[in-house]
Amino acid sequence: MITAAQLRAARALLRIDQRELAQRCSLSLPTIQRMEASEGVIRGNVDSLVKLVDALSVAGIELIAEGATSSAGGRGVRLKSPPPSAGGQ
């Protein structure tokens, strides 16, 4: 579904910290920290994973699954569209 590396990359693309991500997906900060610290595909409560993936999607993140079409191949993460610039610039 989503790897820890994809989660960290998605958060970096959005320029948000773990606390902000936790708020956006209605999960606890320790849950986000555990997810990011895991190896490979994140395992856990299905409801929590769905909340996480949904919040990332709403924020404009597109998760690229293994085997999905992408120019470079492999797993990844990309923005559906550029994020709004900070300060309205």
Secondary structure, DSSP 8 states (H G I E B T S, - for coil): --BHHHHHHHHHHHT--HHHHHHHTT--HHHHHHHHHS-SB--S-HHHHHHHHHHHHHTTEEEE-TTS--SS-SSEEEESS----GGG-
